[in-house]
Amino acid sequence: MVATGQTRPHSLQCLALLASSATMSDKPGMSEIKKFDKSKLKKTETQEKNSLLSRETTEQEKQAGES
């Protein structure tokens, strides 16, 4: 929805305003990074997922589709 006399929707204008207001002072300095306490982080267990099919499965599906 575009308001009268405006070329961009209101939400895009707000987003542009937020992006333009970010400055270097908004980001943590090196001193803050060095003070960061890693011991307060929670331990997590990474679980890898392999969503690719094996070559054998792919070949079987090709053969099943051709018949």
PDB file of N, CA, C, O and CB in Angstrom:
ATOM      1  N   MET A   1       0.846  -1.165   0.000  1.00  0.00           N
ATOM      2  CA  MET A   1       0.000   0.000   0.000  1.00  0.00           C
ATOM      3  C   MET A   1       0.897   1.236   0.000  1.00  0.00           C
ATOM      4  O   MET A   1       1.787   1.364   0.841  1.00  0.00           O
ATOM      5  CB  MET A   1      -0.966  -0.006   1.219  1.00  0.00           C
ATOM      6  N   VAL A   2       0.661   2.136  -0.942  1.00  0.00           N
ATOM      7  CA  VAL A   2       1.459   3.347  -1.071  1.00  0.00           C
ATOM      8  C   VAL A   2       0.600   4.539  -0.695  1.00  0.00           C
ATOM      9  O   VAL A   2      -0.496   4.720  -1.225  1.00  0.00           O
ATOM     10  CB  VAL A   2       2.023   3.500  -2.508  1.00  0.00           C
ATOM     11  N   ALA A   3       1.103   5.345   0.216  1.00  0.00           N
ATOM     12  CA  ALA A   3       0.362   6.538   0.629  1.00  0.00           C
ATOM     13  C   ALA A   3       0.486   7.608  -0.442  1.00  0.00           C
ATOM     14  O   ALA A   3       1.435   7.599  -1.226  1.00  0.00           O
ATOM     15  CB  ALA A   3       0.876   7.069   1.990  1.00  0.00           C
ATOM     16  N   THR A   4      -0.456   8.517  -0.478  1.00  0.00           N
ATOM     17  CA  THR A   4      -0.467   9.589  -1.460  1.00  0.00           C
ATOM     18  C   THR A   4       0.801  10.429  -1.366  1.00  0.00           C
ATOM     19  O   THR A   4       1.191  10.862  -0.282  1.00  0.00           O
ATOM     20  CB  THR A   4      -1.698  10.468  -1.270  1.00  0.00           C
ATOM     21  N   GLY A   5       1.443  10.657  -2.518  1.00  0.00           N
ATOM     22  CA  GLY A   5       2.628  11.492  -2.551  1.00  0.00           C
ATOM     23  C   GLY A   5       3.906  10.775  -2.169  1.00  0.00           C
ATOM     24  O   GLY A   5       4.970  11.393  -2.155  1.00  0.00           O
ATOM     25  N   GLN A   6       3.835   9.494  -1.861  1.00  0.00           N
ATOM     26  CA  GLN A   6       5.029   8.746  -1.485  1.00  0.00           C
ATOM     27  C   GLN A   6       5.303   7.698  -2.549  1.00  0.00           C
ATOM     28  O   GLN A   6       4.380   7.171  -3.169  1.00  0.00           O
ATOM     29  CB  GLN A   6       4.866   8.087  -0.087  1.00  0.00           C
ATOM     30  N   THR A   7       6.567   7.404  -2.751  1.00  0.00           N
ATOM     31  CA  THR A   7       6.930   6.425  -3.766  1.00  0.00           C
ATOM     32  C   THR A   7       7.185   5.041  -3.196  1.00  0.00           C
ATOM     33  O   THR A   7       7.236   4.070  -3.951  1.00  0.00           O
ATOM     34  CB  THR A   7       8.142   6.890  -4.504  1.00  0.00           C
ATOM     35  N   ARG A   8       7.348   4.926  -1.883  1.00  0.00           N
ATOM     36  CA  ARG A   8       7.608   3.632  -1.252  1.00  0.00           C
ATOM     37  C   ARG A   8       6.586   3.367  -0.158  1.00  0.00           C
ATOM     38  O   ARG A   8       6.093   4.299   0.476  1.00  0.00           O
ATOM     39  CB  ARG A   8       9.035   3.583  -0.674  1.00  0.00           C
ATOM     40  N   PRO A   9       6.263   2.081   0.066  1.00  0.00           N
ATOM     41  CA  PRO A   9       5.372   1.747   1.183  1.00  0.00           C
ATOM     42  C   PRO A   9       5.994   2.173   2.510  1.00  0.00           C
ATOM     43  O   PRO A   9       7.215   2.274   2.633  1.00  0.00           O
ATOM     44  CB  PRO A   9       5.065   0.233   1.200  1.00  0.00           C
ATOM     45  N   HIS A  10       5.152   2.416   3.483  1.00  0.00           N
ATOM     46  CA  HIS A  10       5.579   2.892   4.798  1.00  0.00           C
ATOM     47  C   HIS A  10       6.597   1.951   5.438  1.00  0.00           C
ATOM     48  O   HIS A  10       7.583   2.403   6.020  1.00  0.00           O
ATOM     49  CB  HIS A  10       4.373   3.052   5.716  1.00  0.00           C
ATOM     50  N   SER A  11       6.358   0.632   5.332  1.00  0.00           N
ATOM     51  CA  SER A  11       7.265  -0.321   5.976  1.00  0.00           C
ATOM     52  C   SER A  11       8.671  -0.237   5.386  1.00  0.00           C
ATOM     53  O   SER A  11       9.655  -0.375   6.112  1.00  0.00           O
ATOM     54  CB  SER A  11       6.723  -1.748   5.834  1.00  0.00           C
ATOM     55  N   LEU A  12       8.771  -0.011   4.080  1.00  0.00           N
ATOM     56  CA  LEU A  12      10.090   0.125   3.461  1.00  0.00           C
ATOM     57  C   LEU A  12      10.770   1.406   3.910  1.00  0.00           C
ATOM     58  O   LEU A  12      11.990   1.440   4.067  1.00  0.00           O
ATOM     59  CB  LEU A  12       9.975   0.098   1.936  1.00  0.00           C
ATOM     60  N   GLN A  13       9.995   2.456   4.117  1.00  0.00           N
ATOM     61  CA  GLN A  13      10.572   3.704   4.598  1.00  0.00           C
ATOM     62  C   GLN A  13      11.121   3.516   6.009  1.00  0.00           C
ATOM     63  O   GLN A  13      12.200   4.018   6.323  1.00  0.00           O
ATOM     64  CB  GLN A  13       9.525   4.834   4.570  1.00  0.00           C
ATOM     65  N   CYS A  14      10.398   2.807   6.854  1.00  0.00           N
ATOM     66  CA  CYS A  14      10.865   2.546   8.216  1.00  0.00           C
ATOM     67  C   CYS A  14      12.142   1.718   8.190  1.00  0.00           C
ATOM     68  O   CYS A  14      13.082   1.991   8.936  1.00  0.00           O
ATOM     69  CB  CYS A  14       9.780   1.824   9.035  1.00  0.00           C
ATOM     70  N   LEU A  15      12.172   0.707   7.328  1.00  0.00           N
ATOM     71  CA  LEU A  15      13.349  -0.138   7.209  1.00  0.00           C
ATOM     72  C   LEU A  15      14.546   0.672   6.739  1.00  0.00           C
ATOM     73  O   LEU A  15      15.649   0.503   7.259  1.00  0.00           O
ATOM     74  CB  LEU A  15      13.083  -1.294   6.250  1.00  0.00           C
ATOM     75  N   ALA A  16      14.344   1.543   5.768  1.00  0.00           N
ATOM     76  CA  ALA A  16      15.433   2.385   5.276  1.00  0.00           C
ATOM     77  C   ALA A  16      15.932   3.318   6.374  1.00  0.00           C
ATOM     78  O   ALA A  16      17.135   3.551   6.493  1.00  0.00           O
ATOM     79  CB  ALA A  16      14.975   3.200   4.055  1.00  0.00           C
ATOM     80  N   LEU A  17      15.014   3.849   7.176  1.00  0.00           N
ATOM     81  CA  LEU A  17      15.387   4.744   8.265  1.00  0.00           C
ATOM     82  C   LEU A  17      16.219   4.006   9.307  1.00  0.00           C
ATOM     83  O   LEU A  17      17.219   4.532   9.794  1.00  0.00           O
ATOM     84  CB  LEU A  17      14.137   5.350   8.915  1.00  0.00           C
ATOM     85  N   LEU A  18      15.803   2.779   9.651  1.00  0.00           N
ATOM     86  CA  LEU A  18      16.561   1.987  10.623  1.00  0.00           C
ATOM     87  C   LEU A  18      17.950   1.653  10.099  1.00  0.00           C
ATOM     88  O   LEU A  18      18.929   1.726  10.842  1.00  0.00           O
ATOM     89  CB  LEU A  18      15.811   0.699  10.965  1.00  0.00           C
ATOM     90  N   ALA A  19      18.039   1.292   8.842  1.00  0.00           N
ATOM     91  CA  ALA A  19      19.327   0.933   8.260  1.00  0.00           C
ATOM     92  C   ALA A  19      20.258   2.138   8.205  1.00  0.00           C
ATOM     93  O   ALA A  19      21.461   2.008   8.432  1.00  0.00           O
ATOM     94  CB  ALA A  19      19.136   0.353   6.860  1.00  0.00           C
ATOM     95  N   SER A  20      19.711   3.294   7.909  1.00  0.00           N
ATOM     96  CA  SER A  20      20.557   4.480   7.797  1.00  0.00           C
ATOM     97  C   SER A  20      20.994   5.004   9.162  1.00  0.00           C
ATOM     98  O   SER A  20      21.980   5.736   9.252  1.00  0.00           O
ATOM     99  CB  SER A  20      19.824   5.571   7.040  1.00  0.00           C
ATOM    100  N   SER A  21      20.269   4.637  10.233  1.00  0.00           N
ATOM    101  CA  SER A  21      20.617   5.148  11.558  1.00  0.00           C
ATOM    102  C   SER A  21      21.703   4.318  12.241  1.00  0.00           C
ATOM    103  O   SER A  21      22.235   4.731  13.272  1.00  0.00           O
ATOM    104  CB  SER A  21      19.383   5.186  12.433  1.00  0.00           C
ATOM    105  N   ALA A  22      22.041   3.151  11.680  1.00  0.00           N
ATOM    106  CA  ALA A  22      23.094   2.318  12.262  1.00  0.00           C
ATOM    107  C   ALA A  22      24.447   2.961  11.999  1.00  0.00           C
ATOM    108  O   ALA A  22      24.785   3.282  10.859  1.00  0.00           O
ATOM    109  CB  ALA A  22      23.051   0.877  11.684  1.00  0.00           C
ATOM    110  N   THR A  23      25.207   3.142  13.054  1.00  0.00           N
ATOM    111  CA  THR A  23      26.532   3.733  12.919  1.00  0.00           C
ATOM    112  C   THR A  23      27.543   2.829  13.585  1.00  0.00           C
ATOM    113  O   THR A  23      27.184   1.828  14.204  1.00  0.00           O
ATOM    114  CB  THR A  23      26.579   5.151  13.529  1.00  0.00           C
ATOM    115  N   MET A  24      28.807   3.183  13.459  1.00  0.00           N
ATOM    116  CA  MET A  24      29.860   2.393  14.076  1.00  0.00           C
ATOM    117  C   MET A  24      29.717   2.372  15.597  1.00  0.00           C
ATOM    118  O   MET A  24      30.130   1.410  16.243  1.00  0.00           O
ATOM    119  CB  MET A  24      31.228   2.939  13.682  1.00  0.00           C
ATOM    120  N   SER A  25      29.140   3.418  16.168  1.00  0.00           N
ATOM    121  CA  SER A  25      28.991   3.463  17.619  1.00  0.00           C
ATOM    122  C   SER A  25      27.956   2.462  18.119  1.00  0.00           C
ATOM    123  O   SER A  25      27.934   2.136  19.306  1.00  0.00           O
ATOM    124  CB  SER A  25      28.606   4.861  18.059  1.00  0.00           C
ATOM    125  N   ASP A  26      27.083   1.961  17.207  1.00  0.00           N
ATOM    126  CA  ASP A  26      26.076   0.967  17.579  1.00  0.00           C
ATOM    127  C   ASP A  26      26.683  -0.432  17.707  1.00  0.00           C
ATOM    128  O   ASP A  26      26.081  -1.327  18.300  1.00  0.00           O
ATOM    129  CB  ASP A  26      24.947   0.951  16.547  1.00  0.00           C
ATOM    130  N   LYS A  27      27.869  -0.607  17.152  1.00  0.00           N
ATOM    131  CA  LYS A  27      28.507  -1.924  17.159  1.00  0.00           C
ATOM    132  C   LYS A  27      29.474  -2.017  18.334  1.00  0.00           C
ATOM    133  O   LYS A  27      30.035  -1.005  18.752  1.00  0.00           O
ATOM    134  CB  LYS A  27      29.247  -2.188  15.820  1.00  0.00           C
ATOM    135  N   PRO A  28      29.677  -3.230  18.876  1.00  0.00           N
ATOM    136  CA  PRO A  28      30.599  -3.365  20.007  1.00  0.00           C
ATOM    137  C   PRO A  28      32.031  -3.072  19.588  1.00  0.00           C
ATOM    138  O   PRO A  28      32.458  -3.430  18.491  1.00  0.00           O
ATOM    139  CB  PRO A  28      30.510  -4.770  20.606  1.00  0.00           C
ATOM    140  N   GLY A  29      32.762  -2.419  20.474  1.00  0.00           N
ATOM    141  CA  GLY A  29      34.167  -2.122  20.215  1.00  0.00           C
ATOM    142  C   GLY A  29      35.033  -3.310  20.577  1.00  0.00           C
ATOM    143  O   GLY A  29      34.554  -4.268  21.184  1.00  0.00           O
ATOM    144  N   MET A  30      36.289  -3.258  20.216  1.00  0.00           N
ATOM    145  CA  MET A  30      37.209  -4.361  20.505  1.00  0.00           C
ATOM    146  C   MET A  30      37.333  -4.596  22.000  1.00  0.00           C
ATOM    147  O   MET A  30      37.488  -5.739  22.430  1.00  0.00           O
ATOM    148  CB  MET A  30      38.586  -4.079  19.908  1.00  0.00           C
ATOM    149  N   SER A  31      37.268  -3.541  22.802  1.00  0.00           N
ATOM    150  CA  SER A  31      37.385  -3.723  24.250  1.00  0.00           C
ATOM    151  C   SER A  31      36.201  -4.517  24.797  1.00  0.00           C
ATOM    152  O   SER A  31      36.362  -5.327  25.709  1.00  0.00           O
ATOM    153  CB  SER A  31      37.479  -2.361  24.957  1.00  0.00           C
ATOM    154  N   GLU A  32      35.011  -4.283  24.238  1.00  0.00           N
ATOM    155  CA  GLU A  32      33.833  -5.040  24.677  1.00  0.00           C
ATOM    156  C   GLU A  32      33.941  -6.492  24.254  1.00  0.00           C
ATOM    157  O   GLU A  32      33.547  -7.391  24.996  1.00  0.00           O
ATOM    158  CB  GLU A  32      32.547  -4.422  24.110  1.00  0.00           C
ATOM    159  N   ILE A  33      34.468  -6.721  23.075  1.00  0.00           N
ATOM    160  CA  ILE A  33      34.630  -8.092  22.579  1.00  0.00           C
ATOM    161  C   ILE A  33      35.631  -8.848  23.445  1.00  0.00           C
ATOM    162  O   ILE A  33      35.421 -10.018  23.765  1.00  0.00           O
ATOM    163  CB  ILE A  33      35.090  -8.091  21.101  1.00  0.00           C
ATOM    164  N   LYS A  34      36.712  -8.186  23.821  1.00  0.00           N
ATOM    165  CA  LYS A  34      37.731  -8.837  24.650  1.00  0.00           C
ATOM    166  C   LYS A  34      37.202  -9.161  26.040  1.00  0.00           C
ATOM    167  O   LYS A  34      37.659 -10.123  26.658  1.00  0.00           O
ATOM    168  CB  LYS A  34      38.968  -7.951  24.762  1.00  0.00           C
ATOM    169  N   LYS A  35      36.238  -8.371  26.554  1.00  0.00           N
ATOM    170  CA  LYS A  35      35.679  -8.601  27.888  1.00  0.00           C
ATOM    171  C   LYS A  35      34.605  -9.683  27.895  1.00  0.00           C
ATOM    172  O   LYS A  35      34.165 -10.105  28.964  1.00  0.00           O
ATOM    173  CB  LYS A  35      35.101  -7.313  28.434  1.00  0.00           C
ATOM    174  N   PHE A  36      34.172 -10.145  26.702  1.00  0.00           N
ATOM    175  CA  PHE A  36      33.090 -11.116  26.615  1.00  0.00           C
ATOM    176  C   PHE A  36      33.460 -12.400  27.347  1.00  0.00           C
ATOM    177  O   PHE A  36      34.544 -12.944  27.137  1.00  0.00           O
ATOM    178  CB  PHE A  36      32.754 -11.416  25.152  1.00  0.00           C
ATOM    179  N   ASP A  37      32.562 -12.887  28.207  1.00  0.00           N
ATOM    180  CA  ASP A  37      32.821 -14.083  29.007  1.00  0.00           C
ATOM    181  C   ASP A  37      32.203 -15.305  28.326  1.00  0.00           C
ATOM    182  O   ASP A  37      30.993 -15.519  28.399  1.00  0.00           O
ATOM    183  CB  ASP A  37      32.257 -13.916  30.444  1.00  0.00           C
ATOM    184  N   LYS A  38      33.038 -16.098  27.669  1.00  0.00           N
ATOM    185  CA  LYS A  38      32.554 -17.278  26.954  1.00  0.00           C
ATOM    186  C   LYS A  38      32.028 -18.353  27.892  1.00  0.00           C
ATOM    187  O   LYS A  38      31.259 -19.214  27.464  1.00  0.00           O
ATOM    188  CB  LYS A  38      33.658 -17.850  26.099  1.00  0.00           C
ATOM    189  N   SER A  39      32.419 -18.327  29.146  1.00  0.00           N
ATOM    190  CA  SER A  39      31.981 -19.359  30.094  1.00  0.00           C
ATOM    191  C   SER A  39      30.485 -19.259  30.392  1.00  0.00           C
ATOM    192  O   SER A  39      29.898 -20.208  30.911  1.00  0.00           O
ATOM    193  CB  SER A  39      32.776 -19.248  31.397  1.00  0.00           C
ATOM    194  N   LYS A  40      29.863 -18.129  30.071  1.00  0.00           N
ATOM    195  CA  LYS A  40      28.429 -17.968  30.305  1.00  0.00           C
ATOM    196  C   LYS A  40      27.581 -18.548  29.179  1.00  0.00           C
ATOM    197  O   LYS A  40      26.355 -18.596  29.282  1.00  0.00           O
ATOM    198  CB  LYS A  40      28.098 -16.507  30.483  1.00  0.00           C
ATOM    199  N   LEU A  41      28.225 -18.985  28.116  1.00  0.00           N
ATOM    200  CA  LEU A  41      27.488 -19.577  27.005  1.00  0.00           C
ATOM    201  C   LEU A  41      27.032 -20.979  27.368  1.00  0.00           C
ATOM    202  O   LEU A  41      27.728 -21.702  28.082  1.00  0.00           O
ATOM    203  CB  LEU A  41      28.349 -19.607  25.732  1.00  0.00           C
ATOM    204  N   LYS A  42      25.871 -21.359  26.880  1.00  0.00           N
ATOM    205  CA  LYS A  42      25.364 -22.712  27.118  1.00  0.00           C
ATOM    206  C   LYS A  42      26.066 -23.692  26.184  1.00  0.00           C
ATOM    207  O   LYS A  42      26.392 -23.362  25.044  1.00  0.00           O
ATOM    208  CB  LYS A  42      23.824 -22.771  26.917  1.00  0.00           C
ATOM    209  N   LYS A  43      26.287 -24.886  26.680  1.00  0.00           N
ATOM    210  CA  LYS A  43      26.865 -25.938  25.853  1.00  0.00           C
ATOM    211  C   LYS A  43      25.748 -26.516  24.990  1.00  0.00           C
ATOM    212  O   LYS A  43      24.642 -26.761  25.472  1.00  0.00           O
ATOM    213  CB  LYS A  43      27.547 -27.053  26.730  1.00  0.00           C
ATOM    214  N   THR A  44      26.044 -26.730  23.721  1.00  0.00           N
ATOM    215  CA  THR A  44      25.064 -27.329  22.820  1.00  0.00           C
ATOM    216  C   THR A  44      25.699 -28.495  22.093  1.00  0.00           C
ATOM    217  O   THR A  44      26.917 -28.559  21.928  1.00  0.00           O
ATOM    218  CB  THR A  44      24.523 -26.290  21.815  1.00  0.00           C
ATOM    219  N   GLU A  45      24.868 -29.400  21.668  1.00  0.00           N
ATOM    220  CA  GLU A  45      25.345 -30.552  20.922  1.00  0.00           C
ATOM    221  C   GLU A  45      24.897 -30.385  19.477  1.00  0.00           C
ATOM    222  O   GLU A  45      23.704 -30.286  19.192  1.00  0.00           O
ATOM    223  CB  GLU A  45      24.815 -31.892  21.535  1.00  0.00           C
ATOM    224  N   THR A  46      25.855 -30.355  18.581  1.00  0.00           N
ATOM    225  CA  THR A  46      25.550 -30.171  17.163  1.00  0.00           C
ATOM    226  C   THR A  46      25.149 -31.504  16.553  1.00  0.00           C
ATOM    227  O   THR A  46      25.817 -32.521  16.742  1.00  0.00           O
ATOM    228  CB  THR A  46      26.761 -29.568  16.409  1.00  0.00           C
ATOM    229  N   GLN A  47      24.050 -31.477  15.821  1.00  0.00           N
ATOM    230  CA  GLN A  47      23.603 -32.671  15.117  1.00  0.00           C
ATOM    231  C   GLN A  47      23.619 -32.360  13.632  1.00  0.00           C
ATOM    232  O   GLN A  47      22.877 -31.497  13.162  1.00  0.00           O
ATOM    233  CB  GLN A  47      22.179 -33.124  15.589  1.00  0.00           C
ATOM    234  N   GLU A  48      24.464 -33.062  12.896  1.00  0.00           N
ATOM    235  CA  GLU A  48      24.557 -32.835  11.465  1.00  0.00           C
ATOM    236  C   GLU A  48      23.482 -33.631  10.751  1.00  0.00           C
ATOM    237  O   GLU A  48      23.180 -34.770  11.108  1.00  0.00           O
ATOM    238  CB  GLU A  48      25.951 -33.210  10.939  1.00  0.00           C
ATOM    239  N   LYS A  49      22.915 -33.005   9.741  1.00  0.00           N
ATOM    240  CA  LYS A  49      21.887 -33.671   8.946  1.00  0.00           C
ATOM    241  C   LYS A  49      22.389 -33.792   7.520  1.00  0.00           C
ATOM    242  O   LYS A  49      22.856 -32.815   6.935  1.00  0.00           O
ATOM    243  CB  LYS A  49      20.534 -32.897   8.998  1.00  0.00           C
ATOM    244  N   ASN A  50      22.296 -34.970   6.969  1.00  0.00           N
ATOM    245  CA  ASN A  50      22.680 -35.187   5.582  1.00  0.00           C
ATOM    246  C   ASN A  50      21.402 -35.400   4.787  1.00  0.00           C
ATOM    247  O   ASN A  50      20.842 -36.495   4.770  1.00  0.00           O
ATOM    248  CB  ASN A  50      23.660 -36.405   5.433  1.00  0.00           C
ATOM    249  N   SER A  51      20.956 -34.354   4.137  1.00  0.00           N
ATOM    250  CA  SER A  51      19.694 -34.439   3.413  1.00  0.00           C
ATOM    251  C   SER A  51      19.874 -34.898   1.973  1.00  0.00           C
ATOM    252  O   SER A  51      18.891 -35.047   1.248  1.00  0.00           O
ATOM    253  CB  SER A  51      19.001 -33.104   3.433  1.00  0.00           C
ATOM    254  N   LEU A  52      21.121 -35.125   1.546  1.00  0.00           N
ATOM    255  CA  LEU A  52      21.361 -35.594   0.191  1.00  0.00           C
ATOM    256  C   LEU A  52      21.174 -37.104   0.122  1.00  0.00           C
ATOM    257  O   LEU A  52      21.572 -37.841   1.024  1.00  0.00           O
ATOM    258  CB  LEU A  52      22.772 -35.202  -0.279  1.00  0.00           C
ATOM    259  N   LEU A  53      20.568 -37.537  -0.953  1.00  0.00           N
ATOM    260  CA  LEU A  53      20.380 -38.966  -1.152  1.00  0.00           C
ATOM    261  C   LEU A  53      21.693 -39.594  -1.612  1.00  0.00           C
ATOM    262  O   LEU A  53      22.526 -38.934  -2.233  1.00  0.00           O
ATOM    263  CB  LEU A  53      19.254 -39.235  -2.179  1.00  0.00           C
ATOM    264  N   SER A  54      21.863 -40.863  -1.302  1.00  0.00           N
ATOM    265  CA  SER A  54      23.064 -41.562  -1.755  1.00  0.00           C
ATOM    266  C   SER A  54      22.963 -41.790  -3.262  1.00  0.00           C
ATOM    267  O   SER A  54      21.878 -41.722  -3.841  1.00  0.00           O
ATOM    268  CB  SER A  54      23.247 -42.916  -0.995  1.00  0.00           C
ATOM    269  N   ARG A  55      24.089 -42.057  -3.876  1.00  0.00           N
ATOM    270  CA  ARG A  55      24.106 -42.309  -5.318  1.00  0.00           C
ATOM    271  C   ARG A  55      23.240 -43.528  -5.660  1.00  0.00           C
ATOM    272  O   ARG A  55      22.547 -43.541  -6.677  1.00  0.00           O
ATOM    273  CB  ARG A  55      25.558 -42.525  -5.812  1.00  0.00           C
ATOM    274  N   GLU A  56      23.289 -44.549  -4.799  1.00  0.00           N
ATOM    275  CA  GLU A  56      22.511 -45.762  -5.037  1.00  0.00           C
ATOM    276  C   GLU A  56      21.006 -45.457  -5.015  1.00  0.00           C
ATOM    277  O   GLU A  56      20.259 -45.922  -5.876  1.00  0.00           O
ATOM    278  CB  GLU A  56      22.855 -46.835  -3.982  1.00  0.00           C
ATOM    279  N   THR A  57      20.579 -44.683  -4.035  1.00  0.00           N
ATOM    280  CA  THR A  57      19.161 -44.332  -3.919  1.00  0.00           C
ATOM    281  C   THR A  57      18.718 -43.529  -5.135  1.00  0.00           C
ATOM    282  O   THR A  57      17.622 -43.743  -5.652  1.00  0.00           O
ATOM    283  CB  THR A  57      18.899 -43.533  -2.623  1.00  0.00           C
ATOM    284  N   THR A  58      19.554 -42.613  -5.591  1.00  0.00           N
ATOM    285  CA  THR A  58      19.231 -41.802  -6.759  1.00  0.00           C
ATOM    286  C   THR A  58      19.075 -42.679  -7.993  1.00  0.00           C
ATOM    287  O   THR A  58      18.143 -42.497  -8.777  1.00  0.00           O
ATOM    288  CB  THR A  58      20.312 -40.740  -6.993  1.00  0.00           C
ATOM    289  N   GLU A  59      19.981 -43.621  -8.163  1.00  0.00           N
ATOM    290  CA  GLU A  59      19.911 -44.537  -9.308  1.00  0.00           C
ATOM    291  C   GLU A  59      18.640 -45.385  -9.243  1.00  0.00           C
ATOM    292  O   GLU A  59      17.982 -45.584 -10.265  1.00  0.00           O
ATOM    293  CB  GLU A  59      21.158 -45.449  -9.349  1.00  0.00           C
ATOM    294  N   GLN A  60      18.286 -45.886  -8.062  1.00  0.00           N
ATOM    295  CA  GLN A  60      17.079 -46.680  -7.899  1.00  0.00           C
ATOM    296  C   GLN A  60      15.838 -45.856  -8.249  1.00  0.00           C
ATOM    297  O   GLN A  60      14.917 -46.369  -8.887  1.00  0.00           O
ATOM    298  CB  GLN A  60      16.982 -47.211  -6.463  1.00  0.00           C
ATOM    299  N   GLU A  61      15.805 -44.603  -7.843  1.00  0.00           N
ATOM    300  CA  GLU A  61      14.656 -43.755  -8.134  1.00  0.00           C
ATOM    301  C   GLU A  61      14.566 -43.439  -9.629  1.00  0.00           C
ATOM    302  O   GLU A  61      13.469 -43.338 -10.177  1.00  0.00           O
ATOM    303  CB  GLU A  61      14.737 -42.458  -7.324  1.00  0.00           C
ATOM    304  N   LYS A  62      15.729 -43.281 -10.294  1.00  0.00           N
ATOM    305  CA  LYS A  62      15.730 -43.053 -11.735  1.00  0.00           C
ATOM    306  C   LYS A  62      15.158 -44.274 -12.458  1.00  0.00           C
ATOM    307  O   LYS A  62      14.344 -44.141 -13.372  1.00  0.00           O
ATOM    308  CB  LYS A  62      17.161 -42.743 -12.238  1.00  0.00           C
ATOM    309  N   GLN A  63      15.593 -45.465 -12.038  1.00  0.00           N
ATOM    310  CA  GLN A  63      15.137 -46.695 -12.682  1.00  0.00           C
ATOM    311  C   GLN A  63      13.644 -46.900 -12.428  1.00  0.00           C
ATOM    312  O   GLN A  63      12.921 -47.332 -13.327  1.00  0.00           O
ATOM    313  CB  GLN A  63      15.945 -47.912 -12.169  1.00  0.00           C
ATOM    314  N   ALA A  64      13.185 -46.604 -11.248  1.00  0.00           N
ATOM    315  CA  ALA A  64      11.772 -46.769 -10.928  1.00  0.00           C
ATOM    316  C   ALA A  64      10.918 -45.771 -11.741  1.00  0.00           C
ATOM    317  O   ALA A  64       9.795 -46.096 -12.128  1.00  0.00           O
ATOM    318  CB  ALA A  64      11.540 -46.573  -9.402  1.00  0.00           C
ATOM    319  N   GLY A  65      11.426 -44.605 -11.989  1.00  0.00           N
ATOM    320  CA  GLY A  65      10.707 -43.602 -12.766  1.00  0.00           C
ATOM    321  C   GLY A  65      10.660 -43.911 -14.226  1.00  0.00           C
ATOM    322  O   GLY A  65       9.729 -43.492 -14.914  1.00  0.00           O
ATOM    323  N   GLU A  66      11.649 -44.643 -14.736  1.00  0.00           N
ATOM    324  CA  GLU A  66      11.697 -44.983 -16.155  1.00  0.00           C
ATOM    325  C   GLU A  66      10.800 -46.154 -16.518  1.00  0.00           C
ATOM    326  O   GLU A  66      10.443 -46.323 -17.683  1.00  0.00           O
ATOM    327  CB  GLU A  66      13.107 -45.295 -16.554  1.00  0.00           C
ATOM    328  N   SER A  67      10.440 -46.950 -15.550  1.00  0.00           N
ATOM    329  CA  SER A  67       9.628 -48.128 -15.863  1.00  0.00           C
ATOM    330  C   SER A  67       8.144 -47.846 -15.846  1.00  0.00           C
ATOM    331  O   SER A  67       7.342 -48.747 -16.092  1.00  0.00           O
ATOM    332  CB  SER A  67       9.928 -49.228 -14.898  1.00  0.00           C
TER     333      SER A  67
END
